[in-house]
Structure formats: structure tokens, C-alpha cells
Amino acid sequence: MEQHTPKGLLRRRTRLLFLLGLLLLPGLLLAGTIRFIVQPIQDRATTLDHYRPLADYLSRATGEQVKLEAAINFLTYWQGIRKGKYDLVLDAAHFTDYRMEKLGYLPLAKVPGTVSYSLVTHPNTLIFEPEELIGKKVATPGAPSLGSLRLQALFPNPIRQPQIIEVPNAAEALRRVESGEVTAAIVPTPLLAAHPDLNVVLTTDPAPHVTFSASPRLDPAVREKLRKALLALGTTKEGKRVLQAINFLGIEPADPKRYQGYEKLLSQTWGY
């Protein structure tokens, strides 16, 4: 037994400070809580409402507490992604590949197939080539969203570009096209199902659809529980209800090789 001497008190204080330090480590700060974030294609409130059924399902299926979070825009999102703040992430191929290459994240599962982006105008604005938009207002979610990077690639000449109007999310970009506030917008092609009258100027090459990836901080057993729960979404009544609620056709395994090279789209982005 330690005596109540200055040395004994010092040893006890040292042990206490060590234990407190462990509690403050990122991976142990909220033991048992999985921080889950989805890229901000929609506004923050809509994202939280839309994906809550999925977070609740994952909590039940894994026995872990899955906390859904959302960013207000892509700049804020990128800042968090670069720091590896989140344990489970659902986002586009360039972000997925970035985390795999730079932070050691592991892809768990993905929405089937691929996704492209479309450059669209109001039905009454007949534009047939991207070059016709030089000098005109084009809305896009801010950098480094995949839409903004695809738009930049369409106009590599810095003196022959549209007037890029950054908006918080794709829904706002579409609203501004329909209201006439901007001439065009670039948005995920699947969103056009709800806007069939828009004029499509161009559709980009497809990329792997949005993907769930997990932080290396997560225990391998927890990662495996998440992977199995995600892949089981299409096999149970509960899972199918969740897929319907979040408007996903299904979930399939994610092959890491399919993402190689997409992180290079971020090479000109601040913080890369």
C-alpha cells in the first residue's frame, strides 16, 4: 500500500492524469459511439431526417450506438473528412478513395452501380454545349463536391469559364435553375427523376456510386458487424423498409480497386 507521502501522492496523480489522457484520445472519447456522416447533397436538416432510419437500423443490428451527423456544406464536410473525425462515412468515390489512401479507411458496402452528374438548364433555356455557358451563372454545391470538380473539368481555361455560383446543396442548385436565378446547374443525375422537364446539356462519365467506409479506429469486429448489417439490408423485411425510406435500390459489396485514382480529383483542392 502506498504511503501518504509526497512521492505516493505524485504517483497517484500521475496515474489519474494518464487515465484521463486515455479518455481524451479520439478513438476512446465516446466509447461505443459510432459517428456516422453523409455527404451534404441535401441540406443539413433533410439529411438528418432522411438517413435517421438507417442510423437507427445500424444501431439495432450491431448493438452499437450509431450517431448520425451532417455538415452544413461541402467545405465544412471536407474539413472534417481531412481530420478523420468520423467512424462511418457515406459519400462519393473521390472522398472514399482519399480516405483509403490518406487515412486508412476501409470500404464496407456501396449503393449498386454507378452515378453521374448532369449539367441542366431551365426547360425554356435551350443550351446544347457547355461552352454556351461561358460568362453565365451556373450553380453547384461548393468545392470539393464531385459536382464542382466535374464542372471545373469542363472549363479548364481560367479566362473562359461560367460564373460559378456556390450553393449549399444540390436541391438549392435545382431550385435556382427553376426560378431563373441561374442559367444552369450541375447535380447528381438521379435527382433529375423529380425534375423531368429540365434540359440536360451534358452528363459526365459515371463513377462508383456512394460508398460506406469505416475508420481504422473502429475495432475490426465492429467494422465487420457494420458490413454485415449493411449487406443484409436487402434480405430482411426491416432492411427493405429502411432501403425504401432512404430511397436506395439496394446495397452491394465494395471492391477497393474500383476507387483507385478518384482521389486525384481532389489534387487541386485546399488541404489535399
C-alpha positions as CSV (number, residue, x, y, z in Angstrom):
1,M,0.0,0.0,0.0
2,E,1.3,3.4,-0.9
3,Q,2.0,5.7,1.9
4,H,0.6,9.2,2.1
5,T,3.9,10.7,1.2
6,P,4.7,13.4,-1.5
7,K,6.0,10.6,-3.7
8,G,2.9,8.5,-3.2
9,L,0.6,11.4,-4.0
10,L,2.6,12.2,-7.1
11,R,2.3,8.6,-8.4
12,R,-1.4,8.6,-7.8
13,R,-1.8,11.9,-9.6
14,T,0.3,10.6,-12.5
15,R,-1.9,7.5,-12.9
16,L,-5.0,9.7,-12.8
17,L,-3.7,12.0,-15.5
18,F,-2.7,9.0,-17.6
19,L,-6.3,7.6,-17.4
20,L,-7.8,11.0,-18.2
21,G,-5.5,11.2,-21.2
22,L,-6.7,7.9,-22.5
23,L,-10.3,9.1,-22.2
24,L,-9.4,12.1,-24.4
25,L,-8.0,10.0,-27.3
26,P,-10.1,10.4,-30.4
27,G,-11.0,6.7,-30.6
28,L,-11.9,6.5,-26.9
29,L,-13.7,9.8,-26.4
30,L,-17.1,8.3,-26.8
31,A,-16.6,4.6,-26.3
32,G,-19.3,2.6,-28.1
33,T,-20.5,5.6,-30.1
34,I,-20.0,5.4,-33.9
35,R,-20.0,8.8,-35.6
36,F,-21.8,8.4,-38.9
37,I,-21.9,11.2,-41.5
38,V,-23.4,11.5,-45.0
39,Q,-22.1,13.9,-47.6
40,P,-24.2,17.1,-47.8
41,I,-26.0,16.6,-51.1
42,Q,-29.2,17.8,-49.3
43,D,-29.4,20.4,-46.6
44,R,-28.5,19.5,-43.1
45,A,-32.0,19.1,-41.7
46,T,-33.1,17.0,-44.7
47,T,-30.0,14.8,-44.4
48,L,-30.6,14.1,-40.8
49,D,-34.3,13.3,-41.3
50,H,-33.7,11.2,-44.4
51,Y,-30.9,9.0,-43.1
52,R,-32.1,8.6,-39.5
53,P,-33.9,5.3,-40.3
54,L,-30.6,3.9,-41.5
55,A,-28.7,5.0,-38.4
56,D,-31.4,3.6,-36.1
57,Y,-31.3,0.3,-38.1
58,L,-27.5,0.1,-37.8
59,S,-27.7,0.7,-34.0
60,R,-30.2,-2.2,-33.6
61,A,-28.4,-4.6,-36.0
62,T,-24.9,-4.1,-34.5
63,G,-25.7,-3.4,-30.8
64,E,-23.6,-0.2,-31.1
65,Q,-24.7,3.4,-30.7
66,V,-24.6,4.9,-34.2
67,K,-24.9,8.7,-34.1
68,L,-25.9,10.4,-37.3
69,E,-24.3,13.7,-38.1
70,A,-24.5,16.2,-41.0
71,A,-22.4,19.1,-42.3
72,I,-23.9,22.4,-43.4
73,N,-21.9,22.5,-46.7
74,F,-19.1,20.7,-48.5
75,L,-16.3,23.0,-47.2
76,T,-17.2,22.1,-43.6
77,Y,-17.6,18.5,-44.6
78,W,-14.2,18.4,-46.2
79,Q,-12.5,19.9,-43.1
80,G,-14.0,17.1,-41.0
81,I,-13.1,14.4,-43.5
82,R,-9.5,15.5,-43.7
83,K,-9.1,15.2,-40.0
84,G,-10.7,11.7,-39.9
85,K,-13.3,12.8,-37.5
86,Y,-15.9,10.2,-38.4
87,D,-16.1,6.5,-37.9
88,L,-18.6,5.7,-40.7
89,V,-19.0,7.7,-43.8
90,L,-21.3,7.6,-46.8
91,D,-20.1,9.7,-49.8
92,A,-18.8,9.9,-53.3
93,A,-15.9,7.9,-54.9
94,H,-13.3,10.7,-54.7
95,F,-13.8,11.2,-51.0
96,T,-13.8,7.4,-50.4
97,D,-10.5,6.9,-52.3
98,Y,-9.0,9.9,-50.5
99,R,-9.7,8.4,-47.1
100,M,-8.5,5.0,-48.2
101,E,-5.2,6.4,-49.5
102,K,-4.5,9.1,-46.8
103,L,-6.3,7.9,-43.7
104,G,-6.5,4.1,-44.0
105,Y,-10.3,3.9,-44.2
106,L,-11.9,0.6,-45.4
107,P,-14.8,0.5,-47.9
108,L,-17.6,-1.7,-46.5
109,A,-20.5,-1.6,-48.9
110,K,-22.0,0.7,-51.6
111,V,-25.1,1.5,-53.5
112,P,-25.3,-0.7,-56.6
113,G,-23.9,0.6,-59.9
114,T,-22.5,4.0,-60.7
115,V,-23.6,7.6,-60.6
116,S,-23.0,10.5,-62.9
117,Y,-23.6,14.3,-62.8
118,S,-25.7,16.2,-65.3
119,L,-25.4,19.8,-66.4
120,V,-29.0,21.1,-66.7
121,T,-30.9,24.3,-67.6
122,H,-34.5,25.5,-67.4
123,P,-36.8,23.9,-70.0
124,N,-37.1,27.3,-71.7
125,T,-33.3,27.8,-71.9
126,L,-32.1,25.8,-74.9
127,I,-28.4,25.3,-74.5
128,F,-26.7,22.5,-76.3
129,E,-23.0,22.8,-75.4
130,P,-21.2,23.7,-72.2
131,E,-19.3,26.4,-74.0
132,E,-22.5,28.3,-74.4
133,L,-22.5,28.8,-70.6
134,I,-19.2,30.8,-70.5
135,G,-19.9,34.0,-68.6
136,K,-23.3,32.8,-67.4
137,K,-24.4,31.8,-63.9
138,V,-24.0,28.1,-63.1
139,A,-24.9,26.8,-59.6
140,T,-23.1,23.9,-57.9
141,P,-22.6,22.7,-54.4
142,G,-19.3,24.2,-53.2
143,A,-15.9,22.6,-53.6
144,P,-14.8,19.9,-53.2
145,S,-18.1,18.3,-54.0
146,L,-17.9,15.9,-57.0
147,G,-20.3,18.2,-58.9
148,S,-18.0,21.2,-58.5
149,L,-14.9,19.2,-59.5
150,R,-16.7,17.9,-62.6
151,L,-17.8,21.4,-63.5
152,Q,-14.2,22.7,-63.2
153,A,-13.0,20.0,-65.5
154,L,-15.4,21.1,-68.2
155,F,-13.9,24.6,-68.2
156,P,-10.1,24.2,-67.9
157,N,-9.3,27.6,-69.3
158,P,-9.4,30.1,-66.4
159,I,-10.4,33.0,-68.7
160,R,-13.3,31.1,-70.4
161,Q,-15.5,30.0,-67.6
162,P,-19.0,30.4,-66.4
163,Q,-19.8,32.5,-63.3
164,I,-19.9,29.7,-60.7
165,I,-22.5,30.2,-58.0
166,E,-21.8,28.1,-55.0
167,V,-24.9,26.8,-53.2
168,P,-25.2,24.7,-50.0
169,N,-26.6,21.6,-51.8
170,A,-27.9,20.1,-55.0
171,A,-31.5,20.8,-54.1
172,E,-30.8,24.5,-53.9
173,A,-29.0,24.4,-57.2
174,L,-32.1,22.9,-58.9
175,R,-34.3,25.5,-57.2
176,R,-32.3,28.3,-58.6
177,V,-32.4,26.9,-62.1
178,E,-36.2,26.5,-61.9
179,S,-36.6,30.1,-60.5
180,G,-34.4,31.6,-63.2
181,E,-31.8,32.8,-60.7
182,V,-29.1,30.9,-62.6
183,T,-28.8,29.7,-66.1
184,A,-27.6,26.2,-65.3
185,A,-26.7,23.8,-62.5
186,I,-24.7,20.6,-62.2
187,V,-26.3,17.9,-60.0
188,P,-26.3,14.2,-59.4
189,T,-28.2,12.7,-62.3
190,P,-30.6,10.6,-60.1
191,L,-32.1,13.8,-58.7
192,L,-33.5,14.6,-62.2
193,A,-36.1,11.9,-61.8
194,A,-38.1,14.5,-59.8
195,H,-37.4,17.2,-62.4
196,P,-38.1,15.6,-65.7
197,D,-38.7,18.8,-67.6
198,L,-35.2,20.2,-67.2
199,N,-33.0,20.4,-70.3
200,V,-29.9,18.2,-70.0
201,V,-26.8,19.8,-71.6
202,L,-24.3,17.1,-70.7
203,T,-23.9,14.1,-68.5
204,T,-20.5,13.2,-67.0
205,D,-18.7,9.9,-67.0
206,P,-20.0,7.6,-64.3
207,A,-18.2,6.9,-61.0
208,P,-18.8,4.2,-58.4
209,H,-22.0,5.0,-56.5
210,V,-21.9,6.4,-53.0
211,T,-20.0,4.1,-50.6
212,F,-19.9,3.3,-46.9
213,S,-16.3,3.4,-45.5
214,A,-15.1,2.8,-42.0
215,S,-12.4,4.4,-39.9
216,P,-9.3,2.3,-39.0
217,R,-10.0,3.4,-35.4
218,L,-13.0,1.0,-35.3
219,D,-12.4,-2.4,-33.8
220,P,-12.3,-5.0,-36.7
221,A,-15.2,-6.8,-35.1
222,V,-17.3,-3.7,-35.1
223,R,-16.4,-3.0,-38.7
224,E,-17.5,-6.5,-39.6
225,K,-20.8,-6.1,-37.8
226,L,-21.4,-2.9,-39.8
227,R,-20.5,-4.5,-43.1
228,K,-22.9,-7.5,-42.4
229,A,-25.7,-5.2,-41.3
230,L,-25.4,-3.1,-44.5
231,L,-25.3,-6.0,-46.8
232,A,-28.3,-7.5,-45.1
233,L,-30.5,-4.5,-45.8
234,G,-32.0,-6.2,-48.9
235,T,-32.6,-9.5,-47.3
236,T,-35.0,-8.8,-44.4
237,K,-38.4,-7.0,-44.1
238,E,-36.9,-4.4,-41.8
239,G,-33.9,-3.8,-44.1
240,K,-36.2,-3.4,-47.1
241,R,-38.2,-0.9,-45.2
242,V,-35.1,1.1,-44.5
243,L,-34.0,1.0,-48.1
244,Q,-37.3,2.3,-49.2
245,A,-37.2,5.1,-46.6
246,I,-33.8,6.3,-47.8
247,N,-34.6,5.6,-51.5
248,F,-31.8,3.2,-52.2
249,L,-32.4,0.3,-54.6
250,G,-30.1,-2.0,-52.6
251,I,-26.6,-2.5,-51.2
252,E,-23.7,-4.4,-52.7
253,P,-20.1,-5.3,-51.6
254,A,-17.5,-2.6,-52.2
255,D,-14.3,-3.5,-54.1
256,P,-11.4,-1.2,-53.1
257,K,-9.9,-1.5,-56.6
258,R,-12.9,0.3,-58.1
259,Y,-11.9,3.6,-56.4
260,Q,-8.3,3.8,-57.4
261,G,-7.4,7.2,-58.9
262,Y,-10.6,9.1,-57.9
263,E,-8.8,10.9,-55.1
264,K,-6.7,12.7,-57.7
265,L,-9.8,14.8,-58.5
266,L,-9.0,16.5,-55.2
267,S,-5.4,17.3,-56.0
268,Q,-6.1,21.0,-56.6
269,T,-8.3,21.3,-53.5
270,W,-7.1,23.2,-50.5
271,G,-5.9,20.8,-47.8
272,Y,-5.2,17.9,-50.1
